[in-house]
Amino acid sequence: MAITDPDIYEMDEYQGIDLFVPGALVEREVDGNRLFRVLLLTGAGFGLVMAITFVLTIFLVAVGLITINYVTLAIDFAPWAFLILSIASIGFIGPPLFDVRRRGMPLADIGIKSESPVIDVLWGLLVGIVMFALNFIVTYVINTTFGIPDDGAGNMFLASDPIELLAWIGVMFVVIGFTEELIFRGFLQRRMEIYFRPKNKNYRFWALVITSFIFAAVHLDLIGLPVRFMLGVFLGYLAQKRKYSILAPTVAHGFNNAAVVILTSMGF
């Protein structure tokens, strides 16, 4: 019997990747050339974030919210300055959206979907709590084991008043959590899974590990790389379990980051 609907696929063939969206074409195959393009687009997203950060930095210096001592090269952030810089994370959205629009794919193809929003949020909160606890413990162990001094970097997340604190929490969920999960889990990791599936029986493991390493590396923090890799593994595994809906990873990511801001602002 001929199959007349090109979107009809046997779902067992694509365990857990959730490739079928009724009435819409979605990405089913990823070869080497396609994966290379996906990596380039991910790099382009990072480039956009850096470019937006540079423009915002120039603006903040011009209005006096960032001051630079050109003798000691010390940089001082006024209240709200670093929060404004964090908005540059929206640059991560551009390449994935450009890609799905160009290829005629639905937004579900990059994880903007949820079959069970309440369940996704609850899983996100649960995993976010675990992530934050491990983040706190592992960071403390690394710093004490290797004698890493406090360089004051955490003060960037220090809210000056309750309104700024609420703004930080919102940014961590809506901007940073969403944009990073969109590009790293919904876009990159999902396509790595499809690429590795016919090549390796441990395709989900390799997609998870490679994406988590890239996620950690783009933060440009060598000392924090092990912790961010660990967090990336949690977020990537959660994305796999939720069939690449990025709602749960976004909530987990936002909760972890927001908890860091809250503790920093409380003086911990």
C-alpha positions, 0 to 999 in steps of 0.5 A: 500500500502506498503512503500518500502522506509524506509526514507519516513515519514509524516513530519506533525508528526514532526512539525518543527524538520526537521527530513527528509533528502532524501536518508539518515536515520536521528534520529526520536526517542529518549527514556530515555536511548538515551537522557541520552547518549546524555547528557553524550556526551555533558558532554564529549564535555565539558570535552574535552574543559577543557582538551584542555584548560589545555594543552594549558595553560601549553604550554602558561605558558611554552612559557611565554604568561601566567605568574602566580604570585604564591604568589598572584595567579594573572594571566597575559595574554599576547596578543594573549594568551586568544585568543589561549585558546579560540580555545579549544572550538573545543573540543565540536565538537568531541562527536557529530561527533563521535555519528553521524558517529557511528550511520550512520547519516548525518551531517544534523542530527546535524544541519550542513545544510541550505536550505536558507543560505542567509536567515539564515545569515540575521536572524542570524545578526538580532538576533545577534544585538538584543542579543548584545543590551540585553546582554549589558543592562542586564549585566549593570543592574545586575552589578549596582543593585548588586554592582558587581565590575569590576574584569578586566575579560573583559580585556581577550578580549582586542585586542592589535592590528588590526590583533588580533582584526580580529583574535578574530572576526574570532574565535568568528564566526568560532570556538566558535559560530560554535562549541557551536551551534553544540553541544547545539542546533544541537545535544542536544536541537534537541534531547530533542525536539524529547524526550519530544514531545510524553510526553508533549505538550510544548515539544519545550518550555522545550527543549529550557529552559533545553538546555539554562540552560545547555548552561549557566551553562557550562560557569562556571560563576555564575554571568553571568549565567542569561545573558547566559541563556537569550542568550541561549533562543534566540539562541535556539528559532532561531534554532527552527525557522530555522528547526535546521540549526545551520547556523543562531544561529552560526552567531547570536552567533558569532556577539554577541561575536564579538561585545563584543570584539570590544567594549572591545578593544575600551575601553567600 
